[in-house]
Amino acid sequence: MPATLTLQQFRADLAELLYQEPEEVDLDDNPVGAGLDSLRLVTLVERWQEYGIDVSFIDLADLPSFQHWWQLLDKSQEERQEAGHHGDV
């Protein structure tokens, strides 16, 4: 099973593409307003899919803030982990 995406790593991933430090990323920011274009969003989606998170460009493009992104990603991870535990029974 892939590693878990942490909030710290999520912020670091965003910061890298926004040319900021992780602590400078405001999770209440609108992604487009913060400077993320579609190419960078695709890069992030591909990176987060490597964690086993089932998320697409469309899933994130309509959400109004990074906080909403994190909530979606975290929920997806929880569902994946729960499904994995049920498969162990």
Secondary structure, DSSP 8 states (H G I E B T S, - for coil): ------HHHHHHHHHHHHTS-GGG--TTS-HHHHT--HHHHHHHHHHHHTTT----HHHHHT-SSHHHHHHHHHHHHHHHHHHHHHHH-
